[in-house]
Amino acid sequence: MRYRTNNEGTGYRGKDHDQPIKREAEHFEHCPICGQDFDMRDLGQVLHHAGAEHQPVPVDQ
Ligand SMILES: [Zn+2]
């Protein structure tokens, strides 16, 4: 789906906000403290890894 702000009256052509699409891996950061990769879109994970001392978030296997 494309979201544009085109205006036929003025001829203005809106910017295409669909591009570029980030690859899934680009949303992840590597934590220098615990060594775990975490999703920057998940506030819970971001706040966990913001602590000065912490362990990796337990992951269900
Ligand atoms: Zn961490």
PDB file of the backbone (N, CA, C, O) and the ligand in Angstrom, with CONECT records:
HET     ZN  A 101       1
ATOM      1  N   MET A   1       0.848  -1.184   0.000  1.00  0.00           N
ATOM      2  CA  MET A   1       0.000   0.000   0.000  1.00  0.00           C
ATOM      3  C   MET A   1       0.890   1.242   0.000  1.00  0.00           C
ATOM      4  O   MET A   1       1.896   1.305   0.705  1.00  0.00           O
ATOM      5  N   ARG A   2       0.508   2.190  -0.778  1.00  0.00           N
ATOM      6  CA  ARG A   2       1.312   3.408  -0.867  1.00  0.00           C
ATOM      7  C   ARG A   2       0.556   4.586  -0.259  1.00  0.00           C
ATOM      8  O   ARG A   2      -0.645   4.746  -0.475  1.00  0.00           O
ATOM      9  N   TYR A   3       1.271   5.403   0.498  1.00  0.00           N
ATOM     10  CA  TYR A   3       0.692   6.604   1.094  1.00  0.00           C
ATOM     11  C   TYR A   3       1.330   7.808   0.417  1.00  0.00           C
ATOM     12  O   TYR A   3       2.526   8.057   0.565  1.00  0.00           O
ATOM     13  N   ARG A   4       0.540   8.530  -0.307  1.00  0.00           N
ATOM     14  CA  ARG A   4       1.059   9.685  -1.006  1.00  0.00           C
ATOM     15  C   ARG A   4       0.235  10.896  -0.660  1.00  0.00           C
ATOM     16  O   ARG A   4      -0.915  10.791  -0.233  1.00  0.00           O
ATOM     17  N   THR A   5       0.828  12.024  -0.847  1.00  0.00           N
ATOM     18  CA  THR A   5       0.124  13.277  -0.603  1.00  0.00           C
ATOM     19  C   THR A   5       0.014  14.064  -1.897  1.00  0.00           C
ATOM     20  O   THR A   5       0.188  15.283  -1.923  1.00  0.00           O
ATOM     21  N   ASN A   6      -0.277  13.339  -2.971  1.00  0.00           N
ATOM     22  CA  ASN A   6      -0.420  14.011  -4.259  1.00  0.00           C
ATOM     23  C   ASN A   6      -1.585  14.986  -4.219  1.00  0.00           C
ATOM     24  O   ASN A   6      -2.596  14.736  -3.563  1.00  0.00           O
ATOM     25  N   ASN A   7      -1.436  16.088  -4.920  1.00  0.00           N
ATOM     26  CA  ASN A   7      -2.510  17.074  -5.020  1.00  0.00           C
ATOM     27  C   ASN A   7      -2.721  17.382  -6.485  1.00  0.00           C
ATOM     28  O   ASN A   7      -1.913  18.065  -7.115  1.00  0.00           O
ATOM     29  N   GLU A   8      -3.823  16.868  -7.025  1.00  0.00           N
ATOM     30  CA  GLU A   8      -4.090  17.051  -8.451  1.00  0.00           C
ATOM     31  C   GLU A   8      -4.254  18.523  -8.802  1.00  0.00           C
ATOM     32  O   GLU A   8      -3.907  18.942  -9.906  1.00  0.00           O
ATOM     33  N   GLY A   9      -4.787  19.315  -7.861  1.00  0.00           N
ATOM     34  CA  GLY A   9      -5.032  20.734  -8.121  1.00  0.00           C
ATOM     35  C   GLY A   9      -3.759  21.518  -8.358  1.00  0.00           C
ATOM     36  O   GLY A   9      -3.716  22.386  -9.230  1.00  0.00           O
ATOM     37  N   THR A  10      -2.719  21.222  -7.590  1.00  0.00           N
ATOM     38  CA  THR A  10      -1.469  21.977  -7.718  1.00  0.00           C
ATOM     39  C   THR A  10      -0.429  21.226  -8.533  1.00  0.00           C
ATOM     40  O   THR A  10       0.579  21.801  -8.942  1.00  0.00           O
ATOM     41  N   GLY A  11      -0.671  19.943  -8.771  1.00  0.00           N
ATOM     42  CA  GLY A  11       0.306  19.154  -9.498  1.00  0.00           C
ATOM     43  C   GLY A  11       1.414  18.619  -8.614  1.00  0.00           C
ATOM     44  O   GLY A  11       2.350  17.981  -9.097  1.00  0.00           O
ATOM     45  N   TYR A  12       1.309  18.882  -7.296  1.00  0.00           N
ATOM     46  CA  TYR A  12       2.337  18.410  -6.369  1.00  0.00           C
ATOM     47  C   TYR A  12       2.328  16.899  -6.306  1.00  0.00           C
ATOM     48  O   TYR A  12       1.273  16.282  -6.159  1.00  0.00           O
ATOM     49  N   ARG A  13       3.484  16.311  -6.416  1.00  0.00           N
ATOM     50  CA  ARG A  13       3.624  14.862  -6.321  1.00  0.00           C
ATOM     51  C   ARG A  13       4.302  14.537  -5.004  1.00  0.00           C
ATOM     52  O   ARG A  13       5.451  14.917  -4.781  1.00  0.00           O
ATOM     53  N   GLY A  14       3.575  13.819  -4.111  1.00  0.00           N
ATOM     54  CA  GLY A  14       4.107  13.513  -2.789  1.00  0.00           C
ATOM     55  C   GLY A  14       5.263  12.539  -2.814  1.00  0.00           C
ATOM     56  O   GLY A  14       5.506  11.843  -3.800  1.00  0.00           O
ATOM     57  N   LYS A  15       5.970  12.514  -1.689  1.00  0.00           N
ATOM     58  CA  LYS A  15       7.101  11.615  -1.541  1.00  0.00           C
ATOM     59  C   LYS A  15       6.593  10.194  -1.291  1.00  0.00           C
ATOM     60  O   LYS A  15       5.625   9.998  -0.556  1.00  0.00           O
ATOM     61  N   ASP A  16       7.239   9.216  -1.898  1.00  0.00           N
ATOM     62  CA  ASP A  16       6.907   7.813  -1.677  1.00  0.00           C
ATOM     63  C   ASP A  16       7.573   7.353  -0.386  1.00  0.00           C
ATOM     64  O   ASP A  16       8.798   7.238  -0.330  1.00  0.00           O
ATOM     65  N   HIS A  17       6.782   7.089   0.654  1.00  0.00           N
ATOM     66  CA  HIS A  17       7.332   6.705   1.956  1.00  0.00           C
ATOM     67  C   HIS A  17       7.541   5.195   2.085  1.00  0.00           C
ATOM     68  O   HIS A  17       7.967   4.720   3.138  1.00  0.00           O
ATOM     69  N   ASP A  18       7.250   4.450   1.040  1.00  0.00           N
ATOM     70  CA  ASP A  18       7.421   3.003   1.114  1.00  0.00           C
ATOM     71  C   ASP A  18       8.880   2.575   0.963  1.00  0.00           C
ATOM     72  O   ASP A  18       9.225   1.443   1.301  1.00  0.00           O
ATOM     73  N   GLN A  19       9.724   3.443   0.471  1.00  0.00           N
ATOM     74  CA  GLN A  19      11.109   3.068   0.204  1.00  0.00           C
ATOM     75  C   GLN A  19      12.061   3.943   1.003  1.00  0.00           C
ATOM     76  O   GLN A  19      11.706   5.089   1.275  1.00  0.00           O
ATOM     77  N   PRO A  20      13.211   3.501   1.386  1.00  0.00           N
ATOM     78  CA  PRO A  20      13.629   2.120   1.293  1.00  0.00           C
ATOM     79  C   PRO A  20      13.100   1.317   2.478  1.00  0.00           C
ATOM     80  O   PRO A  20      12.894   1.863   3.562  1.00  0.00           O
ATOM     81  N   ILE A  21      12.888   0.049   2.272  1.00  0.00           N
ATOM     82  CA  ILE A  21      12.451  -0.842   3.339  1.00  0.00           C
ATOM     83  C   ILE A  21      13.700  -1.448   3.971  1.00  0.00           C
ATOM     84  O   ILE A  21      14.561  -1.992   3.279  1.00  0.00           O
ATOM     85  N   LYS A  22      13.785  -1.344   5.305  1.00  0.00           N
ATOM     86  CA  LYS A  22      14.943  -1.915   5.996  1.00  0.00           C
ATOM     87  C   LYS A  22      14.858  -3.434   6.014  1.00  0.00           C
ATOM     88  O   LYS A  22      13.779  -4.012   6.148  1.00  0.00           O
ATOM     89  N   ARG A  23      16.007  -4.062   5.876  1.00  0.00           N
ATOM     90  CA  ARG A  23      16.044  -5.506   6.050  1.00  0.00           C
ATOM     91  C   ARG A  23      15.851  -5.801   7.530  1.00  0.00           C
ATOM     92  O   ARG A  23      16.198  -4.976   8.375  1.00  0.00           O
ATOM     93  N   GLU A  24      15.300  -6.967   7.854  1.00  0.00           N
ATOM     94  CA  GLU A  24      15.013  -7.343   9.240  1.00  0.00           C
ATOM     95  C   GLU A  24      16.260  -7.214  10.123  1.00  0.00           C
ATOM     96  O   GLU A  24      16.171  -6.733  11.253  1.00  0.00           O
ATOM     97  N   ALA A  25      17.398  -7.634   9.620  1.00  0.00           N
ATOM     98  CA  ALA A  25      18.632  -7.625  10.406  1.00  0.00           C
ATOM     99  C   ALA A  25      19.054  -6.212  10.801  1.00  0.00           C
ATOM    100  O   ALA A  25      19.767  -6.045  11.791  1.00  0.00           O
ATOM    101  N   GLU A  26      18.631  -5.194  10.054  1.00  0.00           N
ATOM    102  CA  GLU A  26      19.028  -3.822  10.351  1.00  0.00           C
ATOM    103  C   GLU A  26      18.303  -3.259  11.568  1.00  0.00           C
ATOM    104  O   GLU A  26      18.658  -2.185  12.055  1.00  0.00           O
ATOM    105  N   HIS A  27      17.297  -3.964  12.063  1.00  0.00           N
ATOM    106  CA  HIS A  27      16.582  -3.511  13.253  1.00  0.00           C
ATOM    107  C   HIS A  27      17.253  -4.019  14.527  1.00  0.00           C
ATOM    108  O   HIS A  27      16.840  -3.655  15.629  1.00  0.00           O
ATOM    109  N   PHE A  28      18.278  -4.850  14.391  1.00  0.00           N
ATOM    110  CA  PHE A  28      18.917  -5.442  15.556  1.00  0.00           C
ATOM    111  C   PHE A  28      20.241  -4.764  15.870  1.00  0.00           C
ATOM    112  O   PHE A  28      20.985  -4.375  14.970  1.00  0.00           O
ATOM    113  N   GLU A  29      20.525  -4.628  17.170  1.00  0.00           N
ATOM    114  CA  GLU A  29      21.786  -4.093  17.647  1.00  0.00           C
ATOM    115  C   GLU A  29      22.464  -5.141  18.517  1.00  0.00           C
ATOM    116  O   GLU A  29      21.804  -5.997  19.107  1.00  0.00           O
ATOM    117  N   HIS A  30      23.785  -5.063  18.590  1.00  0.00           N
ATOM    118  CA  HIS A  30      24.558  -5.983  19.428  1.00  0.00           C
ATOM    119  C   HIS A  30      24.853  -5.289  20.752  1.00  0.00           C
ATOM    120  O   HIS A  30      25.425  -4.199  20.771  1.00  0.00           O
ATOM    121  N   CYS A  31      24.466  -5.918  21.853  1.00  0.00           N
ATOM    122  CA  CYS A  31      24.706  -5.328  23.177  1.00  0.00           C
ATOM    123  C   CYS A  31      26.166  -5.580  23.581  1.00  0.00           C
ATOM    124  O   CYS A  31      26.596  -6.731  23.648  1.00  0.00           O
ATOM    125  N   PRO A  32      26.934  -4.507  23.852  1.00  0.00           N
ATOM    126  CA  PRO A  32      28.344  -4.672  24.235  1.00  0.00           C
ATOM    127  C   PRO A  32      28.507  -5.189  25.660  1.00  0.00           C
ATOM    128  O   PRO A  32      29.598  -5.617  26.034  1.00  0.00           O
ATOM    129  N   ILE A  33      27.449  -5.159  26.458  1.00  0.00           N
ATOM    130  CA  ILE A  33      27.550  -5.590  27.855  1.00  0.00           C
ATOM    131  C   ILE A  33      27.313  -7.088  27.991  1.00  0.00           C
ATOM    132  O   ILE A  33      28.129  -7.785  28.595  1.00  0.00           O
ATOM    133  N   CYS A  34      26.209  -7.598  27.440  1.00  0.00           N
ATOM    134  CA  CYS A  34      25.899  -9.020  27.608  1.00  0.00           C
ATOM    135  C   CYS A  34      26.138  -9.825  26.320  1.00  0.00           C
ATOM    136  O   CYS A  34      26.114 -11.056  26.351  1.00  0.00           O
ATOM    137  N   GLY A  35      26.366  -9.148  25.205  1.00  0.00           N
ATOM    138  CA  GLY A  35      26.689  -9.841  23.970  1.00  0.00           C
ATOM    139  C   GLY A  35      25.499 -10.362  23.186  1.00  0.00           C
ATOM    140  O   GLY A  35      25.671 -11.055  22.183  1.00  0.00           O
ATOM    141  N   GLN A  36      24.285 -10.035  23.634  1.00  0.00           N
ATOM    142  CA  GLN A  36      23.081 -10.522  22.953  1.00  0.00           C
ATOM    143  C   GLN A  36      22.646  -9.507  21.890  1.00  0.00           C
ATOM    144  O   GLN A  36      22.749  -8.298  22.094  1.00  0.00           O
ATOM    145  N   ASP A  37      22.162 -10.013  20.765  1.00  0.00           N
ATOM    146  CA  ASP A  37      21.558  -9.148  19.755  1.00  0.00           C
ATOM    147  C   ASP A  37      20.109  -8.919  20.142  1.00  0.00           C
ATOM    148  O   ASP A  37      19.421  -9.851  20.558  1.00  0.00           O
ATOM    149  N   PHE A  38      19.636  -7.678  20.009  1.00  0.00           N
ATOM    150  CA  PHE A  38      18.259  -7.395  20.395  1.00  0.00           C
ATOM    151  C   PHE A  38      17.594  -6.464  19.396  1.00  0.00           C
ATOM    152  O   PHE A  38      18.248  -5.719  18.666  1.00  0.00           O
ATOM    153  N   ASP A  39      16.247  -6.539  19.392  1.00  0.00           N
ATOM    154  CA  ASP A  39      15.419  -5.802  18.431  1.00  0.00           C
ATOM    155  C   ASP A  39      15.192  -4.382  18.936  1.00  0.00           C
ATOM    156  O   ASP A  39      14.581  -4.192  19.987  1.00  0.00           O
ATOM    157  N   MET A  40      15.675  -3.383  18.200  1.00  0.00           N
ATOM    158  CA  MET A  40      15.543  -1.989  18.608  1.00  0.00           C
ATOM    159  C   MET A  40      14.089  -1.500  18.555  1.00  0.00           C
ATOM    160  O   MET A  40      13.782  -0.427  19.075  1.00  0.00           O
ATOM    161  N   ARG A  41      13.199  -2.270  17.935  1.00  0.00           N
ATOM    162  CA  ARG A  41      11.785  -1.875  17.869  1.00  0.00           C
ATOM    163  C   ARG A  41      11.022  -2.302  19.108  1.00  0.00           C
ATOM    164  O   ARG A  41       9.873  -1.903  19.298  1.00  0.00           O
ATOM    165  N   ASP A  42      11.648  -3.111  19.955  1.00  0.00           N
ATOM    166  CA  ASP A  42      11.008  -3.627  21.167  1.00  0.00           C
ATOM    167  C   ASP A  42      11.511  -2.836  22.378  1.00  0.00           C
ATOM    168  O   ASP A  42      12.637  -3.039  22.833  1.00  0.00           O
ATOM    169  N   LEU A  43      10.663  -1.926  22.900  1.00  0.00           N
ATOM    170  CA  LEU A  43      11.086  -1.050  24.001  1.00  0.00           C
ATOM    171  C   LEU A  43      11.518  -1.834  25.236  1.00  0.00           C
ATOM    172  O   LEU A  43      12.442  -1.425  25.939  1.00  0.00           O
ATOM    173  N   GLY A  44      10.861  -2.948  25.503  1.00  0.00           N
ATOM    174  CA  GLY A  44      11.232  -3.766  26.649  1.00  0.00           C
ATOM    175  C   GLY A  44      12.663  -4.269  26.543  1.00  0.00           C
ATOM    176  O   GLY A  44      13.407  -4.247  27.524  1.00  0.00           O
ATOM    177  N   GLN A  45      13.050  -4.723  25.358  1.00  0.00           N
ATOM    178  CA  GLN A  45      14.415  -5.208  25.148  1.00  0.00           C
ATOM    179  C   GLN A  45      15.417  -4.054  25.219  1.00  0.00           C
ATOM    180  O   GLN A  45      16.495  -4.198  25.796  1.00  0.00           O
ATOM    181  N   VAL A  46      15.058  -2.912  24.632  1.00  0.00           N
ATOM    182  CA  VAL A  46      15.954  -1.750  24.621  1.00  0.00           C
ATOM    183  C   VAL A  46      16.241  -1.296  26.046  1.00  0.00           C
ATOM    184  O   VAL A  46      17.394  -1.043  26.395  1.00  0.00           O
ATOM    185  N   LEU A  47      15.195  -1.190  26.879  1.00  0.00           N
ATOM    186  CA  LEU A  47      15.383  -0.743  28.260  1.00  0.00           C
ATOM    187  C   LEU A  47      16.179  -1.762  29.069  1.00  0.00           C
ATOM    188  O   LEU A  47      16.989  -1.389  29.918  1.00  0.00           O
ATOM    189  N   HIS A  48      15.948  -3.054  28.806  1.00  0.00           N
ATOM    190  CA  HIS A  48      16.709  -4.084  29.512  1.00  0.00           C
ATOM    191  C   HIS A  48      18.206  -3.913  29.242  1.00  0.00           C
ATOM    192  O   HIS A  48      19.018  -3.954  30.166  1.00  0.00           O
ATOM    193  N   HIS A  49      18.561  -3.722  27.971  1.00  0.00           N
ATOM    194  CA  HIS A  49      19.977  -3.643  27.603  1.00  0.00           C
ATOM    195  C   HIS A  49      20.590  -2.272  27.890  1.00  0.00           C
ATOM    196  O   HIS A  49      21.797  -2.092  27.732  1.00  0.00           O
ATOM    197  N   ALA A  50      19.768  -1.300  28.311  1.00  0.00           N
ATOM    198  CA  ALA A  50      20.290   0.025  28.656  1.00  0.00           C
ATOM    199  C   ALA A  50      20.923   0.029  30.042  1.00  0.00           C
ATOM    200  O   ALA A  50      21.663   0.951  30.385  1.00  0.00           O
ATOM    201  N   GLY A  51      20.635  -0.995  30.837  1.00  0.00           N
ATOM    202  CA  GLY A  51      21.188  -1.069  32.188  1.00  0.00           C
ATOM    203  C   GLY A  51      22.695  -1.276  32.175  1.00  0.00           C
ATOM    204  O   GLY A  51      23.235  -1.911  31.270  1.00  0.00           O
ATOM    205  N   ALA A  52      23.383  -0.725  33.208  1.00  0.00           N
ATOM    206  CA  ALA A  52      24.835  -0.825  33.274  1.00  0.00           C
ATOM    207  C   ALA A  52      25.302  -2.270  33.448  1.00  0.00           C
ATOM    208  O   ALA A  52      26.304  -2.679  32.861  1.00  0.00           O
ATOM    209  N   GLU A  53      24.574  -3.037  34.254  1.00  0.00           N
ATOM    210  CA  GLU A  53      24.914  -4.446  34.463  1.00  0.00           C
ATOM    211  C   GLU A  53      23.645  -5.262  34.294  1.00  0.00           C
ATOM    212  O   GLU A  53      22.633  -4.984  34.938  1.00  0.00           O
ATOM    213  N   HIS A  54      23.695  -6.265  33.432  1.00  0.00           N
ATOM    214  CA  HIS A  54      22.535  -7.126  33.214  1.00  0.00           C
ATOM    215  C   HIS A  54      22.974  -8.409  32.538  1.00  0.00           C
ATOM    216  O   HIS A  54      24.093  -8.518  32.038  1.00  0.00           O
ATOM    217  N   GLN A  55      22.078  -9.370  32.531  1.00  0.00           N
ATOM    218  CA  GLN A  55      22.287 -10.647  31.862  1.00  0.00           C
ATOM    219  C   GLN A  55      21.468 -10.643  30.572  1.00  0.00           C
ATOM    220  O   GLN A  55      20.540  -9.846  30.434  1.00  0.00           O
ATOM    221  N   PRO A  56      21.806 -11.535  29.614  1.00  0.00           N
ATOM    222  CA  PRO A  56      20.983 -11.636  28.408  1.00  0.00           C
ATOM    223  C   PRO A  56      19.535 -11.995  28.764  1.00  0.00           C
ATOM    224  O   PRO A  56      19.277 -12.682  29.752  1.00  0.00           O
ATOM    225  N   VAL A  57      18.599 -11.517  27.939  1.00  0.00           N
ATOM    226  CA  VAL A  57      17.189 -11.829  28.124  1.00  0.00           C
ATOM    227  C   VAL A  57      17.011 -13.330  27.860  1.00  0.00           C
ATOM    228  O   VAL A  57      17.461 -13.828  26.828  1.00  0.00           O
ATOM    229  N   PRO A  58      16.356 -14.062  28.787  1.00  0.00           N
ATOM    230  CA  PRO A  58      16.116 -15.496  28.540  1.00  0.00           C
ATOM    231  C   PRO A  58      15.307 -15.684  27.253  1.00  0.00           C
ATOM    232  O   PRO A  58      14.356 -14.945  26.999  1.00  0.00           O
ATOM    233  N   VAL A  59      15.684 -16.656  26.462  1.00  0.00           N
ATOM    234  CA  VAL A  59      15.010 -16.930  25.193  1.00  0.00           C
ATOM    235  C   VAL A  59      14.410 -18.316  25.241  1.00  0.00           C
ATOM    236  O   VAL A  59      15.081 -19.273  25.625  1.00  0.00           O
ATOM    237  N   ASP A  60      13.138 -18.433  24.852  1.00  0.00           N
ATOM    238  CA  ASP A  60      12.509 -19.749  24.785  1.00  0.00           C
ATOM    239  C   ASP A  60      13.136 -20.542  23.659  1.00  0.00           C
ATOM    240  O   ASP A  60      13.320 -20.030  22.555  1.00  0.00           O
ATOM    241  N   GLN A  61      13.466 -21.806  23.942  1.00  0.00           N
ATOM    242  CA  GLN A  61      14.098 -22.647  22.918  1.00  0.00           C
ATOM    243  C   GLN A  61      13.059 -23.465  22.197  1.00  0.00           C
ATOM    244  O   GLN A  61      13.394 -24.237  21.299  1.00  0.00           O
TER     245      GLN A  61
HETATM  246 ZN    ZN A 101      22.607  -6.595  26.978  1.00  0.00          ZN2+
END
